[in-house]
Amino acid sequence: MVEYFIDIINQNKFRTEILTAKRTLLECLKRCELFKQVREQKLDEIEDLRNTLKEIIKLYSQLKQQMPKVKVKLGEKEYSRSKKASTLYDYNKELKKLESSITHIESKLKEFEK
């Protein structure tokens, strides 16, 4: 059996190089573990978001079922102010009626004064 060995001339320098290599290796392993933890947290957050999204979709479908079904036509009709005013309560007509009734009452009051 033949034994081979290597003669190390500067042992102290070789030891310091090995120790620094070990230290960088340990730092790399620490970063890998930190990366694994961050990845697990990220996966947990994604799962929470996925569950929240499923719940939102479920609630939206329930809301959609409870809402009345109405057909809405968008973009086919253009509404003008005159149409809206005719559909809403017409204050001008009512105001004219009130003015005419006031003038009628004033005329009757003037007749009573004479």
Summary of the structure (lengths in Angstrom):
residues: 114
radius of gyration: 44.5
end to end distance: 149.8
largest distance: 149.8
contacts: 172
relative contact order: 0.03
helix: 75%
strand: 0%
